[in-house]
Amino acid sequence: MDKVSTRVLVVEDEPRYLRTIETTLRPDGYVVFTASNGEMAIQLASTKEPNLILLDVRLPDMSGYDVCQQIREFSTVPIIMLTAMAETADKIRGLEAGADDYVTKPFSAGELLARIAAVLRRVSFYENKLRQTIFRAGNF
């Protein structure tokens, strides 16, 4: 997947982290749009069809876990949880809610970019395999 066309929804209510994430992603070519609460995140996930979601757990109106579960009802978009909640139980809860990865704050820009690339690489691999399978099945 080409970074220039990769749309990333960042769900974060803390301006400091939001600025950090945006200044990390935009120079790398990602198209970034943001939501500051869970309700807005769910709406944007359904209308903007992002290629990836970076999702904070502690949001003002609902938990990121609940947002993740609701998005999973209509989308398989990769979701990376970004949170200060670093207990093992929190990580398990995030992954069980449907997240593809779980990153704890504070994090480095390099780590975030590497995790994004890894998740997108897996998605791209499976999408390509699916296309090949469909082509082979249809090419008698």
Stockholm file with secondary structure:
# STOCKHOLM 1.0

chainA/1-140         MDKVSTRVLVVEDEPRYLRTIETTLRPDGYVVFTASNGEMAIQLASTKEPNLILLDVRLPDMSGYDVCQQIREFSTVPIIMLTAMAETADKIRGLEAGADDYVTKPFSAGELLARIAAVLRRVSFYENKLRQTIFRAGNF
#=GR chainA/1-140 SS CCGGGCEEEEECSCHHHHHHHHHHHGGGTCEEEEESSHHHHHHHHHHSCCSEEEEESBCSSSBHHHHHHHHHTTCCCCEEEEESCCSHHHHHHHHHHTCSEEEESSCCHHHHHHHHHHHHHHHHHHHHHHHHHHHHHHCC
#=GC SS_cons         CCGGGCEEEEECSCHHHHHHHHHHHGGGTCEEEEESSHHHHHHHHHHSCCSEEEEESBCSSSBHHHHHHHHHTTCCCCEEEEESCCSHHHHHHHHHHTCSEEEESSCCHHHHHHHHHHHHHHHHHHHHHHHHHHHHHHCC
//
